[in-house]
Amino acid sequence: MKKRLVLGLLAVLALVVPTTAASASPTSAPSRPLPVVQQLAATVPVYAPERGIKMGIHGLFERPVRDTGRTAKVYVPQDAVLGAYMVVTTVPQGQQTVQWLVDSGWMALADRDKFVVYILEPGAPGSWGTAAEEQSYVQTAYDDISVNGPNGRGTWYLPPESYYVVGYGAAGTALQKTVMKDPTLVAAAAFVNASDIGSDYLAQMQTTYYATPDWNGQRVASSSVPLPVWTISDHSSAQTAGVVDYWKHANQTVSKAVGFHGGQIFRQQKGTLDYYVADESTAVAVLEKRNLREDARLNRQIYESFLSDYTRYGGAVGGNTLGTRPDYRALGVEYRTMELDGRLREFLVYVPHKARVAAARGEKSPVVFSLHGSGMTMYSMFDFSRWWEVADDEGFILVVPTGLNTENRTGWALGPKSVDMTYMQRLLDTVKQDYAVDTSRIYLGGQSMGSMMSNAIARDLTLSKNFTALGTTSGVTTSNDYSGEVLPNFMLFGEFDFWPYDPATSTVGGWATYWINRNKALGTPTTPASLERDGRYVMRKWNNAEGVNVVRYGVTLGRGHSIIPSEMRTLWDWYALWQKDASGNNVYVGP
């Protein structure tokens, strides 16, 4: 997959291309057999431990769309992993779903790059109604993407944290209107002849607000949330122009365009959308061209030149971040495995240029272990956290492992004698053996269940001695046994997280009580040494008798149960304060 790390190019693209009648029938991709349609509800997933985090199903499946009497289809390529990226699309008018999936090239692209295709289809084969007539079906089918089992967590497939969206024709217009209501669920979108949206609806989005405010306590309208969108039309119209202007406003673009695939692209203004876009990469483009063919070549261009460049993560709108998707091959990210108790265990290792140069000089580098949350994988944690950017700047080695495949999602076994404790010890041994590691600076953290696992590891006194400091987000565990070495700990919670962030509650208060006691700090959960606002963070610190801050707790304003890239840099600043001395004690080495 071509995934560019192009800073400054997250795009909303408007492509105005007149089409001819002949182009209504797609130019076929190379001929392939048609897949057999299976019923999703009748399918029993088969999860093989030796296959790691691969999904338990593959092929083309049909599923009902609740309360509509209609169906949608889901294509899962063989060897797709849990939580794989997903393209949500509508079948073009006049096309049969299964034949179109093959002819459009989407099936071949999915097979190559292992993403899932979720297909909205007309009630009568090949025949959609108007956008207004299809709005209810499209909205319901879209809402149902993540509901695919009794527990909603992925009985058949595990949905990703955000989607790529491609809409065609009237159904695509309905899909674009659905996306406009909540862009936070979409990493990038393209709409082909699917922008016939009136000014009344666009105005409505300006007064449609999210339930939670941003980091400054301000209400957020749907129309102000950026999203990379490629708008492709066969004619110019006032409605299409209005949609382009709508997305240009949301993405805060400049007025001067540059060329893009034969058209123009308006990039994001520098210094804008800092809390929404990780790398100043939003734009709007316009292209006028005749004789466009809606074929596999166009779809491949949409995917390779646009959609696959982006990723997005976050729940509450104030903690939602999009940015460029990392190119593992260009970065040199290593995919590694080991076998443990009959299971394939997988992990990513990133050794940045600075660490490689240091190793060539005979020097050793710090290591950061980053553990994903429940339902995530090493891939999503790597992409969403953007830890690789911090590693590039600071020169540490990044290790991102995947937890257990529990047959409908991923997670960690938190018990004191669990297989994951053995896995982490094996992983530590492997990394120390295979890389130039400074064993006095090994740091551990994670998100949600990954944070819980990090804290569980800290209570395993054999494992914990390997680590110099903990820095985690949005997940707590606790204990009444305060034995163990001093292990500096910093946790960040979201203002709108799954659990109340107040240290007076049993959740956060229990975590704070444990670490205050274990690290021999002064105070109680509600009486820190300091409480202060630092940008979008509210920080509490507990110090030991020497005045050294050994426990820290922060609330990230505006964020829900997610992570934002700036938190990774904040956690690294914490890690960098600590190093083991010759006796193996974790000591403060900061200013």
C-alpha positions as CSV (number, residue, x, y, z in Angstrom):
1,M,0.0,0.0,0.0
2,K,1.2,3.4,-0.8
3,K,0.9,5.4,2.4
4,R,2.8,8.7,2.3
5,L,4.2,10.5,5.3
6,V,3.6,13.9,3.8
7,L,3.4,16.5,6.4
8,G,1.1,19.3,5.4
9,L,-1.3,17.3,3.2
10,L,-4.5,16.0,4.9
11,A,-7.0,16.8,2.2
12,V,-10.5,17.7,1.3
13,L,-10.5,17.3,-2.4
14,A,-13.1,18.5,-4.9
15,L,-12.9,16.9,-8.3
16,V,-15.4,18.3,-10.9
17,V,-15.3,15.9,-13.8
18,P,-18.1,15.7,-16.5
19,T,-18.8,12.1,-17.3
20,T,-20.4,10.5,-20.4
21,A,-23.1,8.0,-20.6
22,A,-20.6,5.3,-21.5
23,S,-18.8,5.8,-18.2
24,A,-21.8,4.7,-16.2
25,S,-20.6,1.1,-16.6
26,P,-17.3,0.5,-14.7
27,T,-14.3,-0.5,-16.6
28,S,-13.5,-3.9,-15.0
29,A,-10.5,-4.8,-13.0
30,P,-8.7,-8.0,-14.1
31,S,-11.3,-10.8,-14.3
32,R,-11.8,-12.7,-11.0
33,P,-14.2,-15.3,-9.8
34,L,-17.2,-13.9,-8.0
35,P,-17.1,-14.6,-4.2
36,V,-19.9,-16.7,-2.7
37,V,-22.2,-14.7,-0.4
38,Q,-22.4,-16.2,3.1
39,Q,-24.9,-15.2,5.9
40,L,-22.9,-13.5,8.6
41,A,-25.3,-14.5,11.4
42,A,-25.0,-18.2,10.5
43,T,-21.2,-18.0,10.4
44,V,-19.1,-19.5,13.3
45,P,-15.7,-17.7,13.4
46,V,-12.7,-20.0,13.8
47,Y,-9.8,-18.5,15.7
48,A,-6.5,-20.4,15.6
49,P,-4.0,-19.5,18.3
50,E,-1.1,-20.2,15.9
51,R,-2.5,-17.4,13.6
52,G,-2.1,-14.6,16.1
53,I,-4.5,-11.7,15.7
54,K,-6.0,-12.8,12.4
55,M,-9.8,-12.5,12.1
56,G,-11.9,-15.7,12.5
57,I,-13.8,-15.3,9.2
58,H,-12.9,-14.4,5.6
59,G,-15.0,-14.0,2.5
60,L,-18.1,-12.1,1.5
61,F,-21.0,-11.9,4.0
62,E,-24.5,-10.6,4.0
63,R,-26.1,-9.1,7.2
64,P,-29.5,-7.6,7.9
65,V,-29.8,-3.9,8.7
66,R,-32.1,-3.5,11.6
67,D,-35.6,-2.1,11.2
68,T,-35.2,-1.6,7.5
69,G,-35.8,-5.0,5.9
70,R,-32.6,-4.4,4.0
71,T,-29.1,-5.9,4.0
72,A,-25.5,-4.8,3.8
73,K,-22.5,-6.8,2.8
74,V,-19.1,-7.2,4.4
75,Y,-16.0,-8.4,2.6
76,V,-13.2,-9.7,4.9
77,P,-10.0,-10.7,3.0
78,Q,-8.1,-13.8,4.1
79,D,-5.6,-13.0,6.8
80,A,-7.1,-9.6,7.8
81,V,-6.2,-8.8,11.4
82,L,-8.7,-7.8,14.1
83,G,-9.4,-4.1,13.9
84,A,-8.1,-3.8,10.3
85,Y,-8.8,-0.6,8.4
86,M,-12.2,-0.5,6.7
87,V,-13.6,1.1,3.6
88,V,-17.4,1.9,3.9
89,T,-18.9,2.4,0.5
90,T,-22.2,2.4,-1.5
91,V,-22.8,0.4,-4.6
92,P,-23.2,2.8,-7.6
93,Q,-26.6,3.1,-9.3
94,G,-27.3,0.2,-11.8
95,Q,-24.6,-2.1,-10.4
96,Q,-25.0,-5.5,-8.8
97,T,-23.2,-5.7,-5.5
98,V,-21.1,-8.9,-5.9
99,Q,-20.1,-8.2,-9.5
100,W,-19.3,-4.5,-8.7
101,L,-17.2,-5.5,-5.7
102,V,-15.0,-7.4,-8.2
103,D,-15.1,-5.1,-11.2
104,S,-14.6,-1.9,-9.1
105,G,-11.2,-3.2,-7.9
106,W,-12.2,-2.8,-4.2
107,M,-12.0,-6.5,-3.6
108,A,-8.5,-6.7,-5.1
109,L,-7.3,-3.7,-3.1
110,A,-8.7,-5.3,0.1
111,D,-7.0,-8.6,-0.7
112,R,-3.7,-6.9,-1.2
113,D,-3.8,-4.5,1.8
114,K,-5.9,-6.6,4.1
115,F,-8.7,-4.0,4.8
116,V,-12.4,-4.8,5.2
117,V,-15.0,-3.5,2.8
118,Y,-18.4,-2.7,4.3
119,I,-21.0,-2.3,1.4
120,L,-24.3,-0.5,1.6
121,E,-26.6,-1.8,-1.2
122,P,-30.0,-0.9,-2.7
123,G,-33.2,-2.6,-1.7
124,A,-33.9,-3.7,-5.2
125,P,-30.8,-5.0,-7.0
126,G,-29.1,-2.1,-8.8
127,S,-31.8,0.5,-8.0
128,W,-31.4,3.1,-5.4
129,G,-34.1,5.7,-4.5
130,T,-33.4,9.4,-4.0
131,A,-30.9,10.5,-1.4
132,A,-33.9,11.5,0.8
133,E,-35.5,8.1,0.4
134,E,-32.3,6.3,1.2
135,Q,-31.2,8.5,4.2
136,S,-32.8,6.3,6.9
137,Y,-31.3,3.0,5.5
138,V,-27.9,4.6,5.0
139,Q,-27.8,6.1,8.5
140,T,-28.9,2.8,10.2
141,A,-26.5,0.7,8.1
142,Y,-23.7,3.0,9.0
143,D,-24.6,3.0,12.7
144,D,-24.7,-0.8,12.6
145,I,-21.1,-1.2,11.5
146,S,-19.7,-1.7,15.0
147,V,-22.7,-3.8,16.2
148,N,-21.9,-7.2,14.9
149,G,-22.5,-9.5,17.8
150,P,-24.4,-9.8,21.1
151,N,-21.8,-7.9,23.0
152,G,-21.1,-5.4,20.2
153,R,-17.4,-6.0,20.4
154,G,-16.8,-8.0,17.3
155,T,-18.3,-11.5,17.3
156,W,-17.5,-11.8,13.6
157,Y,-15.2,-9.0,12.8
158,L,-13.6,-6.4,15.1
159,P,-14.3,-2.9,13.6
160,P,-11.6,-0.2,13.5
161,E,-11.7,3.0,15.5
162,S,-12.4,5.0,12.3
163,Y,-13.4,4.3,8.7
164,Y,-12.5,5.3,5.2
165,V,-15.7,6.3,3.4
166,V,-16.4,6.3,-0.4
167,G,-19.9,7.2,-1.6
168,Y,-21.3,7.1,-5.1
169,G,-24.5,8.8,-6.5
170,A,-27.6,9.4,-4.5
171,A,-26.8,6.9,-1.8
172,G,-23.3,8.5,-1.5
173,T,-25.0,11.8,-1.0
174,A,-27.0,10.3,1.9
175,L,-23.7,8.9,3.2
176,Q,-21.9,12.2,3.0
177,K,-24.7,13.8,5.0
178,T,-24.3,11.1,7.6
179,V,-20.6,11.7,7.8
180,M,-21.1,15.5,8.1
181,K,-23.1,14.9,11.3
182,D,-20.0,13.2,13.0
183,P,-16.7,13.5,11.1
184,T,-14.8,12.1,14.1
185,L,-15.6,8.5,13.0
186,V,-13.9,9.0,9.6
187,A,-10.2,9.1,8.7
188,A,-10.8,10.2,5.1
189,A,-13.6,10.2,2.6
190,A,-14.3,10.5,-1.2
191,F,-17.6,11.2,-2.8
192,V,-18.3,10.5,-6.5
193,N,-21.3,12.5,-7.9
194,A,-22.5,12.5,-4.3
195,S,-22.5,16.2,-3.2
196,D,-26.1,17.3,-4.0
197,I,-26.6,18.7,-0.6
198,G,-28.6,21.9,-0.1
199,S,-27.6,24.9,1.9
200,D,-30.3,24.3,4.5
201,Y,-28.6,21.1,5.6
202,L,-25.1,22.7,5.6
203,A,-26.5,25.4,7.8
204,Q,-28.1,22.8,10.1
205,M,-24.6,21.3,10.7
206,Q,-23.5,24.7,12.0
207,T,-25.9,24.4,14.9
208,T,-25.6,20.7,15.5
209,Y,-23.3,20.3,18.5
210,Y,-21.4,17.4,20.1
211,A,-22.5,16.4,23.6
212,T,-19.1,17.2,25.1
213,P,-17.1,20.5,24.7
214,D,-13.6,21.0,23.6
215,W,-10.5,21.6,25.8
216,N,-11.6,25.2,26.5
217,G,-15.1,24.2,27.5
218,Q,-16.6,25.6,24.2
219,R,-19.4,23.8,22.3
220,V,-18.2,22.1,19.1
221,A,-20.4,22.2,16.0
222,S,-20.3,19.3,13.4
223,S,-19.4,21.8,10.7
224,S,-16.1,22.8,12.5
225,V,-14.6,19.4,12.7
226,P,-11.9,18.8,10.0
227,L,-12.0,15.8,7.7
228,P,-10.0,15.0,4.5
229,V,-12.6,14.7,1.7
230,W,-12.3,14.2,-2.0
231,T,-15.4,15.4,-3.8
232,I,-15.7,14.1,-7.4
233,S,-18.4,15.4,-9.6
234,D,-19.3,15.2,-13.3
235,H,-20.6,18.8,-13.4
236,S,-20.3,22.1,-11.6
237,S,-23.3,23.1,-9.5
238,A,-24.2,25.6,-6.8
239,Q,-24.7,22.7,-4.4
240,T,-21.4,21.1,-5.1
241,A,-19.7,24.4,-4.7
242,G,-21.5,24.9,-1.4
243,V,-20.2,21.5,-0.2
244,V,-16.7,22.3,-1.2
245,D,-16.9,25.6,0.7
246,Y,-18.3,23.7,3.7
247,W,-15.3,21.4,3.8
248,K,-12.8,24.2,3.2
249,H,-14.2,26.0,6.2
250,A,-14.0,22.9,8.4
251,N,-10.4,22.4,7.3
252,Q,-9.4,26.0,7.6
253,T,-7.7,26.1,4.2
254,V,-5.6,28.8,2.5
255,S,-6.9,30.8,-0.4
256,K,-4.1,29.9,-2.9
257,A,-4.2,26.5,-4.5
258,V,-1.4,24.2,-5.8
259,G,-1.7,21.4,-8.3
260,F,-3.0,18.0,-7.4
261,H,-3.7,15.1,-9.9
262,G,-4.6,17.5,-12.7
263,G,-6.6,19.8,-10.5
264,Q,-6.0,22.1,-7.5
265,I,-5.6,21.6,-3.8
266,F,-6.1,24.1,-1.0
267,R,-4.0,23.2,2.0
268,Q,-4.6,23.9,5.7
269,Q,-3.4,27.2,7.0
270,K,-0.4,26.8,9.2
271,G,-1.0,27.2,12.9
272,T,-4.6,26.1,12.8
273,L,-6.5,23.1,14.1
274,D,-3.5,22.2,16.3
275,Y,-5.7,20.0,18.6
276,Y,-7.5,18.3,15.8
277,V,-4.8,17.6,13.2
278,A,-1.5,16.1,14.3
279,D,0.7,17.4,11.4
280,E,-1.0,20.4,9.6
281,S,-2.3,18.2,6.8
282,T,-5.7,19.3,5.6
283,A,-6.8,20.6,2.2
284,V,-9.6,21.1,-0.5
285,A,-9.0,20.4,-4.2
286,V,-11.1,21.1,-7.3
287,L,-10.6,19.5,-10.7
288,E,-12.6,19.9,-14.0
289,K,-12.2,17.2,-16.6
290,R,-14.4,15.5,-19.1
291,N,-14.9,11.8,-19.8
292,L,-14.2,10.5,-16.3
293,R,-14.7,6.7,-16.0
294,E,-15.9,5.4,-12.7
295,D,-13.8,2.3,-12.8
296,A,-11.2,0.4,-11.0
297,R,-8.5,2.9,-11.9
298,L,-10.4,5.7,-10.3
299,N,-11.0,3.7,-7.2
300,R,-7.4,2.7,-6.9
301,Q,-6.4,6.4,-7.2
302,I,-8.9,7.3,-4.5
303,Y,-7.5,4.7,-2.2
304,E,-3.8,4.9,-2.9
305,S,-3.4,8.6,-3.5
306,F,-5.8,9.7,-0.7
307,L,-7.6,7.5,1.7
308,S,-4.7,5.3,2.8
309,D,-2.6,8.4,3.7
310,Y,-4.7,9.1,6.8
311,T,-5.6,7.7,10.2
312,R,-7.8,8.9,13.0
313,Y,-8.5,8.1,16.7
314,G,-10.6,9.4,19.5
315,G,-14.0,9.3,21.2
316,A,-15.0,12.7,22.5
317,V,-14.6,15.4,19.9
318,G,-12.1,17.3,22.1
319,G,-9.8,14.3,22.1
320,N,-10.1,13.3,18.5
321,T,-7.0,13.5,16.3
322,L,-6.3,12.8,12.7
323,G,-3.1,12.8,10.8
324,T,-0.9,11.0,8.2
325,R,-0.7,7.2,8.5
326,P,2.8,5.9,9.0
327,D,4.5,4.0,6.2
328,Y,6.0,1.0,8.0
329,R,8.3,0.1,5.1
330,A,9.7,3.7,4.8
331,L,10.2,4.0,8.5
332,G,11.8,0.5,8.8
333,V,9.3,-0.8,11.3
334,E,10.1,-4.5,12.1
335,Y,7.3,-7.0,12.4
336,R,8.4,-9.8,14.8
337,T,6.9,-12.9,16.3
338,M,7.5,-15.5,18.9
339,E,5.7,-18.7,19.8
340,L,4.5,-19.1,23.4
341,D,2.3,-21.9,24.7
342,G,1.1,-22.7,21.2
343,R,0.2,-19.1,20.4
344,L,1.7,-16.8,17.9
345,R,2.7,-13.6,19.7
346,E,3.4,-10.6,17.6
347,F,5.1,-7.3,18.2
348,L,6.5,-4.2,16.3
349,V,9.9,-2.7,16.9
350,Y,10.9,0.7,15.6
351,V,14.6,1.7,15.8
352,P,14.8,5.3,14.7
353,H,17.8,6.8,12.9
354,K,19.3,8.3,16.0
355,A,19.3,4.9,17.8
356,R,20.8,3.2,14.8
357,V,23.6,5.8,14.7
358,A,24.1,5.4,18.4
359,A,24.4,1.6,18.0
360,A,27.0,2.0,15.2
361,R,29.1,4.1,17.7
362,G,28.8,1.4,20.3
363,E,26.3,3.4,22.4
364,K,23.0,2.2,23.8
365,S,19.5,3.7,23.6
366,P,16.5,3.8,25.9
367,V,13.4,1.7,25.2
368,V,9.7,2.5,25.5
369,F,7.2,-0.3,25.6
370,S,3.7,0.8,24.6
371,L,0.7,-1.5,25.3
372,H,-2.6,-1.2,23.4
373,G,-6.1,-1.1,24.9
374,S,-8.8,-3.7,24.7
375,G,-9.9,-4.2,21.1
376,M,-6.8,-2.5,19.7
377,T,-3.7,-4.1,18.3
378,M,0.0,-3.2,17.9
379,Y,-0.9,-1.6,14.5
380,S,-3.6,0.7,15.8
381,M,-1.5,1.7,18.8
382,F,1.5,2.4,16.6
383,D,-0.6,4.5,14.2
384,F,-2.8,6.4,16.6
385,S,-0.2,7.2,19.3
386,R,2.4,8.6,16.9
387,W,5.1,7.4,19.4
388,W,7.4,7.0,16.4
389,E,7.6,10.7,16.0
390,V,8.8,11.1,19.6
391,A,11.2,8.3,19.0
392,D,12.6,10.1,16.0
393,D,13.2,13.2,18.0
394,E,14.5,11.6,21.2
395,G,16.3,8.5,19.8
396,F,14.7,5.7,21.9
397,I,13.7,2.3,20.6
398,L,9.9,1.7,20.5
399,V,8.4,-1.7,21.1
400,V,4.6,-2.2,20.6
401,P,3.4,-5.7,21.3
402,T,-0.1,-7.2,20.8
403,G,-2.0,-8.9,23.5
404,L,-4.1,-12.1,23.4
405,N,-6.6,-12.8,20.6
406,T,-9.6,-13.6,22.8
407,E,-11.7,-14.8,19.8
408,N,-13.6,-11.6,19.2
409,R,-11.2,-8.9,20.4
410,T,-7.7,-8.4,21.7
411,G,-6.7,-7.8,25.3
412,W,-4.3,-8.6,28.1
413,A,-4.4,-11.3,30.8
414,L,-3.9,-9.2,33.9
415,G,-3.4,-12.1,36.5
416,P,-0.2,-12.3,38.4
417,K,0.8,-15.7,36.8
418,S,-0.8,-15.2,33.4
419,V,0.6,-16.1,30.0
420,D,1.0,-12.4,29.3
421,M,3.4,-11.9,32.2
422,T,5.5,-14.7,30.7
423,Y,5.2,-13.0,27.3
424,M,6.4,-9.7,28.7
425,Q,9.4,-11.3,30.3
426,R,10.2,-13.1,27.0
427,L,9.8,-9.9,25.1
428,L,12.1,-8.0,27.5
429,D,14.8,-10.7,27.1
430,T,14.4,-10.7,23.3
431,V,14.7,-6.9,23.0
432,K,17.7,-6.7,25.4
433,Q,19.4,-9.5,23.4
434,D,18.7,-8.2,19.9
435,Y,19.1,-4.4,20.2
436,A,21.6,-2.0,21.8
437,V,19.5,-1.3,24.9
438,D,20.3,1.0,27.8
439,T,18.9,-1.2,30.5
440,S,18.9,1.7,33.0
441,R,16.3,3.5,30.9
442,I,13.5,1.0,30.0
443,Y,10.0,2.6,30.3
444,L,6.5,1.1,30.2
445,G,3.1,2.5,29.4
446,G,-0.2,1.8,27.6
447,Q,-3.7,3.0,26.9
448,S,-6.8,1.7,28.7
449,M,-6.4,-2.0,29.2
450,G,-2.7,-1.5,28.2
451,S,-2.5,0.9,31.2
452,M,-4.0,-1.7,33.4
453,M,-1.5,-4.3,32.2
454,S,1.3,-1.9,32.8
455,N,0.2,-1.4,36.4
456,A,-0.2,-5.2,36.8
457,I,3.3,-5.7,35.5
458,A,4.5,-3.2,38.1
459,R,3.1,-5.4,40.8
460,D,5.0,-8.4,39.5
461,L,8.2,-7.7,41.4
462,T,10.3,-9.9,39.1
463,L,9.1,-8.0,36.0
464,S,8.9,-4.6,37.6
465,K,12.6,-4.4,38.3
466,N,13.3,-4.2,34.6
467,F,11.5,-0.8,34.3
468,T,12.6,2.6,35.3
469,A,9.3,4.5,35.2
470,L,5.6,4.1,34.2
471,G,3.6,6.5,32.1
472,T,0.1,5.5,31.1
473,T,-3.3,6.7,30.0
474,S,-6.9,5.9,31.0
475,G,-6.7,2.6,32.8
476,V,-6.3,1.8,36.5
477,T,-5.8,-1.2,38.8
478,T,-4.9,-1.2,42.4
479,S,-3.8,-3.3,45.4
480,N,-3.5,-3.1,49.1
481,D,0.0,-4.7,49.0
482,Y,2.4,-1.8,48.8
483,S,5.6,-3.9,48.6
484,G,8.1,-3.3,45.8
485,E,10.7,-0.9,44.7
486,V,10.0,2.8,44.1
487,L,8.7,2.9,40.5
488,P,7.8,6.5,39.4
489,N,4.3,6.6,37.9
490,F,2.4,9.1,35.8
491,M,-1.1,8.6,34.5
492,L,-3.2,10.8,32.3
493,F,-7.0,10.5,32.3
494,G,-9.5,12.2,29.9
495,E,-12.0,14.8,31.2
496,F,-14.8,12.7,29.6
497,D,-13.2,9.3,30.2
498,F,-15.1,6.0,30.9
499,W,-14.6,6.6,34.6
500,P,-14.8,9.8,36.7
501,Y,-11.4,11.5,36.7
502,D,-11.7,12.9,40.3
503,P,-9.1,11.5,42.7
504,A,-11.8,11.5,45.4
505,T,-13.5,8.5,43.5
506,S,-12.6,4.9,44.3
507,T,-11.3,4.3,40.8
508,V,-8.6,7.0,40.5
509,G,-8.3,7.3,44.2
510,G,-7.5,3.7,44.6
511,W,-4.8,3.9,42.0
512,A,-3.3,7.1,43.7
513,T,-3.5,5.5,47.2
514,Y,-1.5,2.5,46.0
515,W,1.3,4.5,44.3
516,I,1.5,7.1,47.1
517,N,2.2,4.3,49.5
518,R,4.4,2.2,47.3
519,N,6.6,5.2,46.3
520,K,6.6,6.6,49.8
521,A,5.1,9.9,48.8
522,L,3.4,12.3,51.1
523,G,-0.3,13.2,51.1
524,T,-3.5,11.5,50.1
525,P,-5.3,11.3,46.7
526,T,-7.1,14.5,47.4
527,T,-4.1,16.4,49.0
528,P,-1.3,16.5,46.4
529,A,1.8,18.6,46.8
530,S,0.6,20.7,43.9
531,L,-2.4,21.2,41.6
532,E,-1.9,23.3,38.5
533,R,-3.2,23.9,35.0
534,D,-0.6,23.4,32.2
535,G,-2.1,24.1,28.8
536,R,-4.8,21.6,28.3
537,Y,-3.6,19.5,31.3
538,V,-4.6,19.7,35.0
539,M,-1.7,18.2,36.9
540,R,-1.5,16.8,40.4
541,K,1.8,15.8,41.9
542,W,2.8,13.9,45.0
543,N,6.4,14.2,46.3
544,N,8.5,12.1,48.6
545,A,10.2,13.4,51.8
546,E,13.1,14.8,49.7
547,G,10.7,16.8,47.6
548,V,11.0,14.6,44.5
549,N,7.8,14.1,42.5
550,V,7.4,10.3,42.3
551,V,3.6,10.1,41.5
552,R,1.9,12.3,39.0
553,Y,-1.7,12.4,37.7
554,G,-3.1,14.6,34.9
555,V,-6.5,15.2,33.4
556,T,-6.4,16.0,29.7
557,L,-9.2,18.5,29.1
558,G,-11.7,17.7,26.3
559,R,-10.5,14.2,25.9
560,G,-12.6,11.0,26.3
561,H,-11.4,7.5,26.4
562,S,-8.6,7.8,23.8
563,I,-5.1,9.3,23.4
564,I,-3.8,12.4,21.7
565,P,-0.3,12.7,20.3
566,S,0.8,15.5,22.6
567,E,0.3,13.1,25.5
568,M,3.0,10.9,24.2
569,R,5.5,13.8,24.3
570,T,4.3,14.6,27.8
571,L,4.9,11.1,28.9
572,W,8.4,11.0,27.4
573,D,9.3,14.2,29.3
574,W,8.3,12.2,32.4
575,Y,10.3,9.2,31.4
576,A,13.4,11.3,30.7
577,L,13.5,12.4,34.4
578,W,14.4,8.9,35.5
579,Q,17.3,6.4,35.3
580,K,18.5,3.4,37.2
581,D,21.7,3.8,39.3
582,A,24.4,1.2,39.6
583,S,22.4,-0.6,42.3
584,G,19.3,-0.8,40.2
585,N,17.4,1.9,42.0
586,N,15.2,4.3,40.0
587,V,16.6,7.8,40.6
588,Y,15.6,11.3,39.5
589,V,18.0,12.7,37.0
590,G,16.0,15.7,35.9
591,P,16.7,19.4,36.4
